[in-house]
């Protein structure tokens, strides 16, 4: 059976999520996922490509395998996405001099420009989603999320490792 796709205009967060942080975060994430590709289209990137360029730009993973781990995606999916980004001149691959079997992927100038544009579009999408917050409150929300998730961002604490049966 094919999954049911709800048009972005019909998406909502039920009132039952009020006062339930986990449900609010899941709802916000679902809404951002649903509208992400449309909002990012002007940058020439989709949400997966935006994630890849963001990780490459900031984390600089040592291999495509590490990039796949950071994305939580199968390596084959990531390799196909990297192939497309490379074909479009947004990333380059070079052999790791220490291990010729590994390819290092880096963002090109064109990739950095696309990422910068996508960052602006993503920020606008977040502002649109959280219409009840002003610019200062949006920065505060970002700061609180980053601070609360810092151990997972740093990699020192795996996200809920072993806590879900």
C-alpha positions in Angstrom: 0.0 0.0 0.0 1.4 3.4 -0.9 1.9 5.9 1.9 -0.6 8.7 2.2 0.9 12.1 1.4 -0.9 15.1 2.9 -0.5 18.4 1.0 1.6 20.9 2.9 -1.4 23.3 3.1 -3.3 20.7 5.1 -0.6 19.9 7.7 -1.2 20.8 11.3 -0.2 20.0 14.8 -3.1 18.8 16.9 -4.1 20.7 20.1 -3.3 17.5 22.0 0.4 18.3 21.4 0.1 21.5 23.6 2.1 21.1 26.8 3.8 17.9 25.4 7.3 19.0 24.3 8.1 15.7 22.5 4.9 16.0 20.4 5.5 19.6 19.6 9.1 18.9 18.5 7.9 15.9 16.4 5.1 18.0 14.9 7.5 20.9 14.1 10.0 18.5 12.5 7.3 16.8 10.5 6.1 20.2 9.2 9.6 21.3 8.3 10.2 18.0 6.5 7.0 18.4 4.6 7.7 21.9 3.4 11.5 21.7 3.3 12.1 20.8 -0.4 9.6 23.4 -1.6 11.2 26.1 0.6 14.8 25.1 -0.5 14.0 24.8 -4.2 15.3 28.3 -5.0 18.7 27.3 -3.8 18.9 24.4 -6.2 19.1 21.9 -3.3 16.7 19.5 -1.7 16.6 18.8 2.0 19.0 15.8 1.7 21.5 17.8 -0.3 21.2 20.7 2.2 21.9 18.3 5.0 24.9 16.8 3.2 26.5 20.2 2.4 25.8 21.4 6.0 27.6 18.4 7.4 30.5 18.6 5.0 30.9 22.3 5.6 30.9 22.1 9.4 31.8 18.5 10.5 34.2 17.7 7.6 33.7 14.0 7.9 36.8 12.0 6.9 34.9 9.6 4.6 31.7 9.0 2.8 31.0 6.3 5.3 31.3 8.8 8.2 29.0 11.2 6.3 26.4 8.4 5.9 26.6 7.8 9.7 26.1 11.4 10.5 23.1 11.6 8.1 21.7 8.3 9.5 21.4 7.1 5.9 22.6 4.0 4.0 26.1 4.6 2.4 24.7 3.7 -1.0 22.1 6.5 -0.7 24.8 9.0 0.3 27.1 8.0 -2.5 24.4 8.5 -5.1 23.6 12.0 -3.6 27.4 12.9 -3.6 27.6 11.7 -7.2 24.8 14.2 -8.1 26.3 17.0 -6.1 29.7 16.4 -7.7 28.2 16.4 -11.2 26.7 19.8 -10.4 30.0 21.2 -9.2 28.9 21.6 -5.6 31.4 19.1 -4.1 34.7 17.5 -5.1 36.0 14.1 -4.2 39.7 13.4 -3.6 41.5 10.2 -2.6 42.6 10.2 1.0 46.4 10.2 0.9 46.6 8.1 4.1 44.1 5.5 2.7 43.7 5.4 -1.1 40.5 3.3 -0.6 38.7 6.3 1.0 37.4 9.3 -0.8 37.2 12.7 1.0 34.4 15.0 -0.1 34.7 18.7 0.2 32.4 21.6 -0.6 33.3 23.8 -3.6 32.8 27.6 -3.8 29.6 26.9 -5.7 28.5 24.5 -3.0 29.2 27.1 -0.3 27.2 29.6 -2.2 24.2 27.2 -2.6 24.5 26.3 1.1 24.5 30.0 2.1 21.3 30.6 0.0 19.7 27.4 1.5 20.5 28.6 5.0 18.6 31.8 4.3 15.7 29.9 2.9 15.6 27.4 5.8 15.7 30.3 8.3 12.8 31.9 6.5 10.9 28.6 6.6 11.5 28.3 10.4 10.3 31.9 10.9 7.2 31.1 8.8 6.5 27.9 10.8 6.9 29.7 14.1 4.9 32.8 13.2 4.1 33.5 16.9 7.8 34.2 17.7 9.8 37.3 17.0 13.4 37.3 15.8 14.8 37.3 19.3 12.6 34.4 20.4 13.6 32.5 17.3 17.3 32.9 18.2 16.5 31.9 21.8 14.7 28.8 20.5 17.7 27.9 18.3 20.1 28.5 21.2 18.0 26.4 23.6 17.8 23.5 21.1 21.5 23.7 20.4 22.4 23.8 24.1 20.0 21.0 25.0 21.3 18.8 22.2 25.0 19.7 22.5 26.1 16.3 23.9 24.6 14.6 20.8 26.0 17.3 18.5 29.5 16.8 20.0 29.1 13.1 19.7 29.9 12.5 23.3 26.5 11.1 24.0 24.8 8.9 21.5 21.1 10.0 21.0 19.1 7.9 23.4 21.5 5.0 23.0 19.9 1.8 24.3 16.9 3.6 25.8 14.4 2.6 23.2 13.4 -1.1 23.2 
